[in-house]
Amino acid sequence: MGKEPNDETSEGLNQLFEIINAKGDEGELREIVSRSSEKNNHKNHEDQS
């Protein structure tokens, strides 16, 4: 079962705030992108099931 649209919006906003708060810290930005990629890969596998 997929997430509700509001949950996805909330996750997207949280990610945006994390990026803003990273203030250019390359390591932190890479970690945020990596977590996002892992979530998207997991979501894609669920959608294909």
Secondary structure, 3 states (H helix, E strand, C coil): CCCCHHHHHHHHHHHHHHHHHHCCCHHHHHHHHHHHHHHHHHHHHHHHC
